[in-house]
């Protein structure tokens, strides 16, 4: 599980426990959600993928406890 520390530091700490992997590649920003959490109202239950950092950060508001 990859955790890009620089990118993780841009995400509010209250979401850190839910993130199993977070990174950026040529396709955008990625985060995998687990540890008893899921995404509600997002197109995937456990994966955040956005092209921009702004949209990526907004998606974390959709994380809820399972």
mmCIF file as Biopython writes it, N, C-alpha, C and O atoms, coordinates in Angstrom:
data_model
#
loop_
_atom_site.group_PDB
_atom_site.id
_atom_site.type_symbol
_atom_site.label_atom_id
_atom_site.label_alt_id
_atom_site.label_comp_id
_atom_site.label_asym_id
_atom_site.label_entity_id
_atom_site.label_seq_id
_atom_site.pdbx_PDB_ins_code
_atom_site.Cartn_x
_atom_site.Cartn_y
_atom_site.Cartn_z
_atom_site.occupancy
_atom_site.B_iso_or_equiv
_atom_site.auth_seq_id
_atom_site.auth_asym_id
_atom_site.pdbx_PDB_model_num
ATOM 1   N N  . UNK A ? 1  ? 0.841   -1.185 0.000   1.0 0.0 1  A 1 
ATOM 2   C CA . UNK A ? 1  ? 0.000   0.000  0.000   1.0 0.0 1  A 1 
ATOM 3   C C  . UNK A ? 1  ? 0.886   1.249  0.000   1.0 0.0 1  A 1 
ATOM 4   O O  . UNK A ? 1  ? 1.718   1.452  0.884   1.0 0.0 1  A 1 
ATOM 5   N N  . UNK A ? 2  ? 0.683   2.043  -0.985  1.0 0.0 2  A 1 
ATOM 6   C CA . UNK A ? 2  ? 1.494   3.242  -1.160  1.0 0.0 2  A 1 
ATOM 7   C C  . UNK A ? 2  ? 0.825   4.429  -0.487  1.0 0.0 2  A 1 
ATOM 8   O O  . UNK A ? 2  ? -0.367  4.672  -0.675  1.0 0.0 2  A 1 
ATOM 9   N N  . UNK A ? 3  ? 1.592   5.155  0.290   1.0 0.0 3  A 1 
ATOM 10  C CA . UNK A ? 3  ? 1.086   6.382  0.905   1.0 0.0 3  A 1 
ATOM 11  C C  . UNK A ? 3  ? 2.065   7.505  0.624   1.0 0.0 3  A 1 
ATOM 12  O O  . UNK A ? 3  ? 3.125   7.594  1.245   1.0 0.0 3  A 1 
ATOM 13  N N  . UNK A ? 4  ? 1.705   8.348  -0.305  1.0 0.0 4  A 1 
ATOM 14  C CA . UNK A ? 4  ? 2.507   9.513  -0.649  1.0 0.0 4  A 1 
ATOM 15  C C  . UNK A ? 4  ? 2.344   10.525 0.484   1.0 0.0 4  A 1 
ATOM 16  O O  . UNK A ? 4  ? 1.291   11.151 0.613   1.0 0.0 4  A 1 
ATOM 17  N N  . UNK A ? 5  ? 3.372   10.683 1.294   1.0 0.0 5  A 1 
ATOM 18  C CA . UNK A ? 5  ? 3.304   11.532 2.485   1.0 0.0 5  A 1 
ATOM 19  C C  . UNK A ? 5  ? 2.998   12.983 2.138   1.0 0.0 5  A 1 
ATOM 20  O O  . UNK A ? 5  ? 2.215   13.629 2.834   1.0 0.0 5  A 1 
ATOM 21  N N  . UNK A ? 6  ? 3.595   13.499 1.086   1.0 0.0 6  A 1 
ATOM 22  C CA . UNK A ? 6  ? 3.350   14.887 0.686   1.0 0.0 6  A 1 
ATOM 23  C C  . UNK A ? 6  ? 1.878   15.095 0.329   1.0 0.0 6  A 1 
ATOM 24  O O  . UNK A ? 6  ? 1.284   16.099 0.722   1.0 0.0 6  A 1 
ATOM 25  N N  . UNK A ? 7  ? 1.295   14.170 -0.400  1.0 0.0 7  A 1 
ATOM 26  C CA . UNK A ? 7  ? -0.112  14.261 -0.772  1.0 0.0 7  A 1 
ATOM 27  C C  . UNK A ? 7  ? -1.007  14.037 0.444   1.0 0.0 7  A 1 
ATOM 28  O O  . UNK A ? 7  ? -2.011  14.728 0.612   1.0 0.0 7  A 1 
ATOM 29  N N  . UNK A ? 8  ? -0.650  13.084 1.283   1.0 0.0 8  A 1 
ATOM 30  C CA . UNK A ? 8  ? -1.432  12.812 2.494   1.0 0.0 8  A 1 
ATOM 31  C C  . UNK A ? 8  ? -1.513  14.044 3.387   1.0 0.0 8  A 1 
ATOM 32  O O  . UNK A ? 8  ? -2.546  14.285 4.013   1.0 0.0 8  A 1 
ATOM 33  N N  . UNK A ? 9  ? -0.450  14.818 3.452   1.0 0.0 9  A 1 
ATOM 34  C CA . UNK A ? 9  ? -0.442  16.023 4.280   1.0 0.0 9  A 1 
ATOM 35  C C  . UNK A ? 9  ? -1.379  17.108 3.768   1.0 0.0 9  A 1 
ATOM 36  O O  . UNK A ? 9  ? -1.672  18.052 4.501   1.0 0.0 9  A 1 
ATOM 37  N N  . UNK A ? 10 ? -1.855  17.002 2.538   1.0 0.0 10 A 1 
ATOM 38  C CA . UNK A ? 10 ? -2.801  17.974 1.977   1.0 0.0 10 A 1 
ATOM 39  C C  . UNK A ? 10 ? -4.247  17.610 2.293   1.0 0.0 10 A 1 
ATOM 40  O O  . UNK A ? 10 ? -5.163  18.384 2.016   1.0 0.0 10 A 1 
ATOM 41  N N  . UNK A ? 11 ? -4.446  16.435 2.872   1.0 0.0 11 A 1 
ATOM 42  C CA . UNK A ? 11 ? -5.770  15.946 3.234   1.0 0.0 11 A 1 
ATOM 43  C C  . UNK A ? 11 ? -5.974  16.177 4.730   1.0 0.0 11 A 1 
ATOM 44  O O  . UNK A ? 11 ? -5.068  15.900 5.516   1.0 0.0 11 A 1 
ATOM 45  N N  . UNK A ? 12 ? -7.144  16.680 5.147   1.0 0.0 12 A 1 
ATOM 46  C CA . UNK A ? 12 ? -7.375  16.886 6.587   1.0 0.0 12 A 1 
ATOM 47  C C  . UNK A ? 12 ? -7.135  15.607 7.389   1.0 0.0 12 A 1 
ATOM 48  O O  . UNK A ? 12 ? -7.509  14.517 6.957   1.0 0.0 12 A 1 
ATOM 49  N N  . UNK A ? 13 ? -6.519  15.747 8.544   1.0 0.0 13 A 1 
ATOM 50  C CA . UNK A ? 13 ? -6.126  14.601 9.377   1.0 0.0 13 A 1 
ATOM 51  C C  . UNK A ? 13 ? -7.303  13.728 9.787   1.0 0.0 13 A 1 
ATOM 52  O O  . UNK A ? 13 ? -7.120  12.536 10.033  1.0 0.0 13 A 1 
ATOM 53  N N  . UNK A ? 14 ? -8.494  14.282 9.867   1.0 0.0 14 A 1 
ATOM 54  C CA . UNK A ? 14 ? -9.644  13.472 10.283  1.0 0.0 14 A 1 
ATOM 55  C C  . UNK A ? 14 ? -9.957  12.355 9.284   1.0 0.0 14 A 1 
ATOM 56  O O  . UNK A ? 14 ? -10.683 11.420 9.623   1.0 0.0 14 A 1 
ATOM 57  N N  . UNK A ? 15 ? -9.428  12.434 8.069   1.0 0.0 15 A 1 
ATOM 58  C CA . UNK A ? 15 ? -9.656  11.396 7.062   1.0 0.0 15 A 1 
ATOM 59  C C  . UNK A ? 15 ? -8.509  10.393 6.967   1.0 0.0 15 A 1 
ATOM 60  O O  . UNK A ? 15 ? -8.658  9.368  6.301   1.0 0.0 15 A 1 
ATOM 61  N N  . UNK A ? 16 ? -7.400  10.647 7.594   1.0 0.0 16 A 1 
ATOM 62  C CA . UNK A ? 16 ? -6.214  9.803  7.460   1.0 0.0 16 A 1 
ATOM 63  C C  . UNK A ? 16 ? -6.467  8.350  7.865   1.0 0.0 16 A 1 
ATOM 64  O O  . UNK A ? 16 ? -5.936  7.442  7.224   1.0 0.0 16 A 1 
ATOM 65  N N  . UNK A ? 17 ? -7.251  8.107  8.893   1.0 0.0 17 A 1 
ATOM 66  C CA . UNK A ? 17 ? -7.507  6.738  9.354   1.0 0.0 17 A 1 
ATOM 67  C C  . UNK A ? 17 ? -8.248  5.912  8.305   1.0 0.0 17 A 1 
ATOM 68  O O  . UNK A ? 17 ? -8.145  4.685  8.307   1.0 0.0 17 A 1 
ATOM 69  N N  . UNK A ? 18 ? -8.980  6.550  7.424   1.0 0.0 18 A 1 
ATOM 70  C CA . UNK A ? 18 ? -9.760  5.832  6.414   1.0 0.0 18 A 1 
ATOM 71  C C  . UNK A ? 18 ? -8.953  5.500  5.159   1.0 0.0 18 A 1 
ATOM 72  O O  . UNK A ? 18 ? -9.391  4.685  4.347   1.0 0.0 18 A 1 
ATOM 73  N N  . UNK A ? 19 ? -7.793  6.111  4.989   1.0 0.0 19 A 1 
ATOM 74  C CA . UNK A ? 19 ? -7.007  5.966  3.758   1.0 0.0 19 A 1 
ATOM 75  C C  . UNK A ? 19 ? -6.047  4.787  3.873   1.0 0.0 19 A 1 
ATOM 76  O O  . UNK A ? 19 ? -5.216  4.738  4.780   1.0 0.0 19 A 1 
ATOM 77  N N  . UNK A ? 20 ? -6.169  3.834  2.944   1.0 0.0 20 A 1 
ATOM 78  C CA . UNK A ? 20 ? -5.243  2.708  2.919   1.0 0.0 20 A 1 
ATOM 79  C C  . UNK A ? 20 ? -4.113  2.935  1.919   1.0 0.0 20 A 1 
ATOM 80  O O  . UNK A ? 20 ? -3.025  2.382  2.074   1.0 0.0 20 A 1 
ATOM 81  N N  . UNK A ? 21 ? -4.368  3.748  0.894   1.0 0.0 21 A 1 
ATOM 82  C CA . UNK A ? 21 ? -3.353  4.068  -0.102  1.0 0.0 21 A 1 
ATOM 83  C C  . UNK A ? 21 ? -3.719  5.402  -0.741  1.0 0.0 21 A 1 
ATOM 84  O O  . UNK A ? 21 ? -4.894  5.680  -0.978  1.0 0.0 21 A 1 
ATOM 85  N N  . UNK A ? 22 ? -2.706  6.230  -1.020  1.0 0.0 22 A 1 
ATOM 86  C CA . UNK A ? 22 ? -2.941  7.532  -1.640  1.0 0.0 22 A 1 
ATOM 87  C C  . UNK A ? 22 ? -1.728  7.886  -2.496  1.0 0.0 22 A 1 
ATOM 88  O O  . UNK A ? 22 ? -0.587  7.768  -2.048  1.0 0.0 22 A 1 
ATOM 89  N N  . UNK A ? 23 ? -1.982  8.319  -3.727  1.0 0.0 23 A 1 
ATOM 90  C CA . UNK A ? 23 ? -0.879  8.670  -4.618  1.0 0.0 23 A 1 
ATOM 91  C C  . UNK A ? 23 ? -1.383  9.486  -5.807  1.0 0.0 23 A 1 
ATOM 92  O O  . UNK A ? 23 ? -2.587  9.624  -6.020  1.0 0.0 23 A 1 
ATOM 93  N N  . UNK A ? 24 ? -0.445  10.018 -6.568  1.0 0.0 24 A 1 
ATOM 94  C CA . UNK A ? 24 ? -0.722  10.756 -7.795  1.0 0.0 24 A 1 
ATOM 95  C C  . UNK A ? 24 ? 0.071   10.101 -8.910  1.0 0.0 24 A 1 
ATOM 96  O O  . UNK A ? 24 ? 1.238   9.751  -8.738  1.0 0.0 24 A 1 
ATOM 97  N N  . UNK A ? 25 ? -0.590  9.937  -10.076 1.0 0.0 25 A 1 
ATOM 98  C CA . UNK A ? 25 ? 0.114   9.437  -11.252 1.0 0.0 25 A 1 
ATOM 99  C C  . UNK A ? 25 ? -0.334  10.247 -12.471 1.0 0.0 25 A 1 
ATOM 100 O O  . UNK A ? 25 ? -0.988  11.280 -12.327 1.0 0.0 25 A 1 
ATOM 101 N N  . UNK A ? 26 ? 0.017   9.777  -13.669 1.0 0.0 26 A 1 
ATOM 102 C CA . UNK A ? 26 ? -0.304  10.530 -14.882 1.0 0.0 26 A 1 
ATOM 103 C C  . UNK A ? 26 ? -1.816  10.637 -15.135 1.0 0.0 26 A 1 
ATOM 104 O O  . UNK A ? 26 ? -2.248  11.477 -15.924 1.0 0.0 26 A 1 
ATOM 105 N N  . UNK A ? 27 ? -2.617  9.798  -14.478 1.0 0.0 27 A 1 
ATOM 106 C CA . UNK A ? 27 ? -4.070  9.837  -14.639 1.0 0.0 27 A 1 
ATOM 107 C C  . UNK A ? 27 ? -4.774  10.697 -13.592 1.0 0.0 27 A 1 
ATOM 108 O O  . UNK A ? 27 ? -5.986  10.897 -13.682 1.0 0.0 27 A 1 
ATOM 109 N N  . UNK A ? 28 ? -4.049  11.206 -12.613 1.0 0.0 28 A 1 
ATOM 110 C CA . UNK A ? 28 ? -4.663  12.055 -11.600 1.0 0.0 28 A 1 
ATOM 111 C C  . UNK A ? 28 ? -4.327  11.617 -10.187 1.0 0.0 28 A 1 
ATOM 112 O O  . UNK A ? 28 ? -3.285  11.014 -9.931  1.0 0.0 28 A 1 
ATOM 113 N N  . UNK A ? 29 ? -5.229  11.932 -9.284  1.0 0.0 29 A 1 
ATOM 114 C CA . UNK A ? 29 ? -5.061  11.670 -7.857  1.0 0.0 29 A 1 
ATOM 115 C C  . UNK A ? 29 ? -5.911  10.452 -7.469  1.0 0.0 29 A 1 
ATOM 116 O O  . UNK A ? 29 ? -7.050  10.312 -7.913  1.0 0.0 29 A 1 
ATOM 117 N N  . UNK A ? 30 ? -5.344  9.587  -6.644  1.0 0.0 30 A 1 
ATOM 118 C CA . UNK A ? 30 ? -6.004  8.352  -6.236  1.0 0.0 30 A 1 
ATOM 119 C C  . UNK A ? 30 ? -5.925  8.163  -4.730  1.0 0.0 30 A 1 
ATOM 120 O O  . UNK A ? 30 ? -4.908  8.473  -4.109  1.0 0.0 30 A 1 
ATOM 121 N N  . UNK A ? 31 ? -7.002  7.653  -4.149  1.0 0.0 31 A 1 
ATOM 122 C CA . UNK A ? 31 ? -6.993  7.242  -2.743  1.0 0.0 31 A 1 
ATOM 123 C C  . UNK A ? 31 ? -7.894  6.024  -2.606  1.0 0.0 31 A 1 
ATOM 124 O O  . UNK A ? 31 ? -8.982  5.977  -3.180  1.0 0.0 31 A 1 
ATOM 125 N N  . UNK A ? 32 ? -7.439  5.051  -1.853  1.0 0.0 32 A 1 
ATOM 126 C CA . UNK A ? 32 ? -8.233  3.867  -1.559  1.0 0.0 32 A 1 
ATOM 127 C C  . UNK A ? 32 ? -8.676  3.962  -0.108  1.0 0.0 32 A 1 
ATOM 128 O O  . UNK A ? 32 ? -7.873  4.226  0.788   1.0 0.0 32 A 1 
ATOM 129 N N  . UNK A ? 33 ? -9.952  3.743  0.105   1.0 0.0 33 A 1 
ATOM 130 C CA . UNK A ? 33 ? -10.574 3.900  1.410   1.0 0.0 33 A 1 
ATOM 131 C C  . UNK A ? 33 ? -10.882 2.521  1.982   1.0 0.0 33 A 1 
ATOM 132 O O  . UNK A ? 33 ? -11.357 1.639  1.267   1.0 0.0 33 A 1 
ATOM 133 N N  . UNK A ? 34 ? -10.616 2.340  3.252   1.0 0.0 34 A 1 
ATOM 134 C CA . UNK A ? 34 ? -10.870 1.064  3.927   1.0 0.0 34 A 1 
ATOM 135 C C  . UNK A ? 34 ? -10.877 1.277  5.418   1.0 0.0 34 A 1 
ATOM 136 O O  . UNK A ? 34 ? -11.304 2.326  5.900   1.0 0.0 34 A 1 
ATOM 137 N N  . UNK A ? 35 ? -10.405 0.287  6.156   1.0 0.0 35 A 1 
ATOM 138 C CA . UNK A ? 35 ? -10.312 0.384  7.621   1.0 0.0 35 A 1 
ATOM 139 C C  . UNK A ? 35 ? -11.661 0.669  8.274   1.0 0.0 35 A 1 
ATOM 140 O O  . UNK A ? 35 ? -11.731 1.387  9.271   1.0 0.0 35 A 1 
ATOM 141 N N  . UNK A ? 36 ? -12.753 0.096  7.701   1.0 0.0 36 A 1 
ATOM 142 C CA . UNK A ? 36 ? -14.080 0.310  8.274   1.0 0.0 36 A 1 
ATOM 143 C C  . UNK A ? 36 ? -14.790 1.541  7.751   1.0 0.0 36 A 1 
ATOM 144 O O  . UNK A ? 36 ? -15.801 1.951  8.319   1.0 0.0 36 A 1 
ATOM 145 N N  . UNK A ? 37 ? -14.292 2.140  6.689   1.0 0.0 37 A 1 
ATOM 146 C CA . UNK A ? 37 ? -14.902 3.317  6.075   1.0 0.0 37 A 1 
ATOM 147 C C  . UNK A ? 37 ? -15.261 3.007  4.628   1.0 0.0 37 A 1 
ATOM 148 O O  . UNK A ? 37 ? -14.725 2.074  4.031   1.0 0.0 37 A 1 
ATOM 149 N N  . UNK A ? 38 ? -16.182 3.807  4.065   1.0 0.0 38 A 1 
ATOM 150 C CA . UNK A ? 38 ? -16.538 3.697  2.656   1.0 0.0 38 A 1 
ATOM 151 C C  . UNK A ? 38 ? -16.962 5.077  2.157   1.0 0.0 38 A 1 
ATOM 152 O O  . UNK A ? 38 ? -17.108 6.019  2.936   1.0 0.0 38 A 1 
ATOM 153 N N  . UNK A ? 39 ? -17.153 5.173  0.861   1.0 0.0 39 A 1 
ATOM 154 C CA . UNK A ? 39 ? -17.624 6.413  0.249   1.0 0.0 39 A 1 
ATOM 155 C C  . UNK A ? 39 ? -19.123 6.305  0.017   1.0 0.0 39 A 1 
ATOM 156 O O  . UNK A ? 39 ? -19.604 5.276  -0.459  1.0 0.0 39 A 1 
ATOM 157 N N  . UNK A ? 40 ? -19.854 7.341  0.342   1.0 0.0 40 A 1 
ATOM 158 C CA . UNK A ? 40 ? -21.299 7.352  0.139   1.0 0.0 40 A 1 
ATOM 159 C C  . UNK A ? 40 ? -21.648 8.464  -0.846  1.0 0.0 40 A 1 
ATOM 160 O O  . UNK A ? 40 ? -21.310 9.626  -0.623  1.0 0.0 40 A 1 
ATOM 161 N N  . UNK A ? 41 ? -22.324 8.102  -1.932  1.0 0.0 41 A 1 
ATOM 162 C CA . UNK A ? 41 ? -22.709 9.098  -2.926  1.0 0.0 41 A 1 
ATOM 163 C C  . UNK A ? 41 ? -21.628 9.380  -3.950  1.0 0.0 41 A 1 
ATOM 164 O O  . UNK A ? 41 ? -21.704 10.373 -4.673  1.0 0.0 41 A 1 
ATOM 165 N N  . UNK A ? 42 ? -20.630 8.525  -4.023  1.0 0.0 42 A 1 
ATOM 166 C CA . UNK A ? 42 ? -19.542 8.645  -4.991  1.0 0.0 42 A 1 
ATOM 167 C C  . UNK A ? 42 ? -19.693 7.489  -5.967  1.0 0.0 42 A 1 
ATOM 168 O O  . UNK A ? 42 ? -20.362 6.507  -5.644  1.0 0.0 42 A 1 
ATOM 169 N N  . UNK A ? 43 ? -19.103 7.570  -7.130  1.0 0.0 43 A 1 
ATOM 170 C CA . UNK A ? 43 ? -19.294 6.518  -8.131  1.0 0.0 43 A 1 
ATOM 171 C C  . UNK A ? 43 ? -18.630 5.196  -7.768  1.0 0.0 43 A 1 
ATOM 172 O O  . UNK A ? 43 ? -18.889 4.186  -8.422  1.0 0.0 43 A 1 
ATOM 173 N N  . UNK A ? 44 ? -17.799 5.177  -6.762  1.0 0.0 44 A 1 
ATOM 174 C CA . UNK A ? 44 ? -17.162 3.947  -6.284  1.0 0.0 44 A 1 
ATOM 175 C C  . UNK A ? 44 ? -17.279 3.897  -4.763  1.0 0.0 44 A 1 
ATOM 176 O O  . UNK A ? 44 ? -17.347 4.935  -4.104  1.0 0.0 44 A 1 
ATOM 177 N N  . UNK A ? 45 ? -17.301 2.691  -4.214  1.0 0.0 45 A 1 
ATOM 178 C CA . UNK A ? 45 ? -17.438 2.542  -2.759  1.0 0.0 45 A 1 
ATOM 179 C C  . UNK A ? 45 ? -16.153 2.770  -1.991  1.0 0.0 45 A 1 
ATOM 180 O O  . UNK A ? 45 ? -16.180 3.203  -0.839  1.0 0.0 45 A 1 
ATOM 181 N N  . UNK A ? 46 ? -15.004 2.473  -2.638  1.0 0.0 46 A 1 
ATOM 182 C CA . UNK A ? 46 ? -13.765 2.533  -1.870  1.0 0.0 46 A 1 
ATOM 183 C C  . UNK A ? 46 ? -12.591 3.163  -2.611  1.0 0.0 46 A 1 
ATOM 184 O O  . UNK A ? 46 ? -11.454 3.052  -2.151  1.0 0.0 46 A 1 
ATOM 185 N N  . UNK A ? 47 ? -12.828 3.819  -3.736  1.0 0.0 47 A 1 
ATOM 186 C CA . UNK A ? 47 ? -11.748 4.440  -4.499  1.0 0.0 47 A 1 
ATOM 187 C C  . UNK A ? 47 ? -12.121 5.859  -4.887  1.0 0.0 47 A 1 
ATOM 188 O O  . UNK A ? 47 ? -13.164 6.099  -5.495  1.0 0.0 47 A 1 
ATOM 189 N N  . UNK A ? 48 ? -11.255 6.796  -4.528  1.0 0.0 48 A 1 
ATOM 190 C CA . UNK A ? 48 ? -11.419 8.182  -4.985  1.0 0.0 48 A 1 
ATOM 191 C C  . UNK A ? 48 ? -10.443 8.391  -6.122  1.0 0.0 48 A 1 
ATOM 192 O O  . UNK A ? 48 ? -9.253  8.102  -5.994  1.0 0.0 48 A 1 
ATOM 193 N N  . UNK A ? 49 ? -10.952 8.898  -7.239  1.0 0.0 49 A 1 
ATOM 194 C CA . UNK A ? 49 ? -10.090 9.260  -8.361  1.0 0.0 49 A 1 
ATOM 195 C C  . UNK A ? 49 ? -10.581 10.574 -8.943  1.0 0.0 49 A 1 
ATOM 196 O O  . UNK A ? 49 ? -11.733 10.678 -9.365  1.0 0.0 49 A 1 
ATOM 197 N N  . UNK A ? 50 ? -9.721  11.569 -8.966  1.0 0.0 50 A 1 
ATOM 198 C CA . UNK A ? 50 ? -10.053 12.880 -9.527  1.0 0.0 50 A 1 
ATOM 199 C C  . UNK A ? 50 ? -8.849  13.412 -10.288 1.0 0.0 50 A 1 
ATOM 200 O O  . UNK A ? 50 ? -7.706  13.056 -10.003 1.0 0.0 50 A 1 
ATOM 201 N N  . UNK A ? 51 ? -9.128  14.270 -11.257 1.0 0.0 51 A 1 
ATOM 202 C CA . UNK A ? 51 ? -8.068  14.868 -12.071 1.0 0.0 51 A 1 
ATOM 203 C C  . UNK A ? 51 ? -7.372  16.025 -11.374 1.0 0.0 51 A 1 
ATOM 204 O O  . UNK A ? 51 ? -6.182  16.260 -11.586 1.0 0.0 51 A 1 
ATOM 205 N N  . UNK A ? 52 ? -8.121  16.755 -10.534 1.0 0.0 52 A 1 
ATOM 206 C CA . UNK A ? 52 ? -7.544  17.933 -9.874  1.0 0.0 52 A 1 
ATOM 207 C C  . UNK A ? 52 ? -7.484  17.720 -8.363  1.0 0.0 52 A 1 
ATOM 208 O O  . UNK A ? 52 ? -8.282  16.976 -7.793  1.0 0.0 52 A 1 
ATOM 209 N N  . UNK A ? 53 ? -6.539  18.375 -7.742  1.0 0.0 53 A 1 
ATOM 210 C CA . UNK A ? 53 ? -6.395  18.279 -6.291  1.0 0.0 53 A 1 
ATOM 211 C C  . UNK A ? 53 ? -7.622  18.847 -5.585  1.0 0.0 53 A 1 
ATOM 212 O O  . UNK A ? 53 ? -8.048  18.314 -4.560  1.0 0.0 53 A 1 
ATOM 213 N N  . UNK A ? 54 ? -8.187  19.910 -6.115  1.0 0.0 54 A 1 
ATOM 214 C CA . UNK A ? 54 ? -9.375  20.524 -5.506  1.0 0.0 54 A 1 
ATOM 215 C C  . UNK A ? 54 ? -10.537 19.539 -5.457  1.0 0.0 54 A 1 
ATOM 216 O O  . UNK A ? 54 ? -11.160 19.374 -4.409  1.0 0.0 54 A 1 
ATOM 217 N N  . UNK A ? 55 ? -10.835 18.885 -6.568  1.0 0.0 55 A 1 
ATOM 218 C CA . UNK A ? 55 ? -11.924 17.908 -6.614  1.0 0.0 55 A 1 
ATOM 219 C C  . UNK A ? 55 ? -11.598 16.685 -5.762  1.0 0.0 55 A 1 
ATOM 220 O O  . UNK A ? 55 ? -12.484 16.111 -5.129  1.0 0.0 55 A 1 
ATOM 221 N N  . UNK A ? 56 ? -10.341 16.292 -5.748  1.0 0.0 56 A 1 
ATOM 222 C CA . UNK A ? 56 ? -9.891  15.164 -4.945  1.0 0.0 56 A 1 
ATOM 223 C C  . UNK A ? 56 ? -10.170 15.427 -3.466  1.0 0.0 56 A 1 
ATOM 224 O O  . UNK A ? 56 ? -10.708 14.564 -2.772  1.0 0.0 56 A 1 
ATOM 225 N N  . UNK A ? 57 ? -9.813  16.594 -2.993  1.0 0.0 57 A 1 
ATOM 226 C CA . UNK A ? 57 ? -10.017 16.942 -1.586  1.0 0.0 57 A 1 
ATOM 227 C C  . UNK A ? 57 ? -11.503 17.008 -1.236  1.0 0.0 57 A 1 
ATOM 228 O O  . UNK A ? 57 ? -11.890 16.628 -0.131  1.0 0.0 57 A 1 
ATOM 229 N N  . UNK A ? 58 ? -12.335 17.482 -2.155  1.0 0.0 58 A 1 
ATOM 230 C CA . UNK A ? 58 ? -13.785 17.555 -1.919  1.0 0.0 58 A 1 
ATOM 231 C C  . UNK A ? 58 ? -14.390 16.173 -1.723  1.0 0.0 58 A 1 
ATOM 232 O O  . UNK A ? 58 ? -15.313 16.009 -0.925  1.0 0.0 58 A 1 
ATOM 233 N N  . UNK A ? 59 ? -13.883 15.181 -2.440  1.0 0.0 59 A 1 
ATOM 234 C CA . UNK A ? 59 ? -14.445 13.831 -2.378  1.0 0.0 59 A 1 
ATOM 235 C C  . UNK A ? 59 ? -14.307 13.199 -0.997  1.0 0.0 59 A 1 
ATOM 236 O O  . UNK A ? 59 ? -15.091 12.315 -0.653  1.0 0.0 59 A 1 
ATOM 237 N N  . UNK A ? 60 ? -13.349 13.620 -0.211  1.0 0.0 60 A 1 
ATOM 238 C CA . UNK A ? 60 ? -13.161 13.034 1.117   1.0 0.0 60 A 1 
ATOM 239 C C  . UNK A ? 60 ? -14.333 13.337 2.041   1.0 0.0 60 A 1 
ATOM 240 O O  . UNK A ? 60 ? -14.523 12.642 3.039   1.0 0.0 60 A 1 
ATOM 241 N N  . UNK A ? 61 ? -15.112 14.346 1.732   1.0 0.0 61 A 1 
ATOM 242 C CA . UNK A ? 61 ? -16.300 14.662 2.545   1.0 0.0 61 A 1 
ATOM 243 C C  . UNK A ? 61 ? -17.364 13.578 2.455   1.0 0.0 61 A 1 
ATOM 244 O O  . UNK A ? 61 ? -18.301 13.555 3.252   1.0 0.0 61 A 1 
ATOM 245 N N  . UNK A ? 62 ? -17.220 12.679 1.483   1.0 0.0 62 A 1 
ATOM 246 C CA . UNK A ? 62 ? -18.197 11.603 1.277   1.0 0.0 62 A 1 
ATOM 247 C C  . UNK A ? 62 ? -17.852 10.321 2.036   1.0 0.0 62 A 1 
ATOM 248 O O  . UNK A ? 62 ? -18.543 9.312  1.897   1.0 0.0 62 A 1 
ATOM 249 N N  . UNK A ? 63 ? -16.793 10.357 2.831   1.0 0.0 63 A 1 
ATOM 250 C CA . UNK A ? 63 ? -16.376 9.179  3.602   1.0 0.0 63 A 1 
ATOM 251 C C  . UNK A ? 63 ? -17.271 9.038  4.832   1.0 0.0 63 A 1 
ATOM 252 O O  . UNK A ? 63 ? -17.498 9.992  5.577   1.0 0.0 63 A 1 
ATOM 253 N N  . UNK A ? 64 ? -17.776 7.803  5.021   1.0 0.0 64 A 1 
ATOM 254 C CA . UNK A ? 64 ? -18.609 7.493  6.187   1.0 0.0 64 A 1 
ATOM 255 C C  . UNK A ? 64 ? -18.128 6.167  6.795   1.0 0.0 64 A 1 
ATOM 256 O O  . UNK A ? 64 ? -17.503 5.355  6.113   1.0 0.0 64 A 1 
ATOM 257 N N  . UNK A ? 65 ? -18.423 5.962  8.064   1.0 0.0 65 A 1 
ATOM 258 C CA . UNK A ? 65 ? -18.133 4.683  8.742   1.0 0.0 65 A 1 
ATOM 259 C C  . UNK A ? 65 ? -19.068 3.632  8.172   1.0 0.0 65 A 1 
ATOM 260 O O  . UNK A ? 65 ? -20.236 3.904  7.893   1.0 0.0 65 A 1 
ATOM 261 N N  . UNK A ? 66 ? -18.532 2.411  8.000   1.0 0.0 66 A 1 
ATOM 262 C CA . UNK A ? 66 ? -19.379 1.303  7.534   1.0 0.0 66 A 1 
ATOM 263 C C  . UNK A ? 66 ? -20.227 0.781  8.658   1.0 0.0 66 A 1 
ATOM 264 O O  . UNK A ? 66 ? -21.005 -0.152 8.461   1.0 0.0 66 A 1 
#
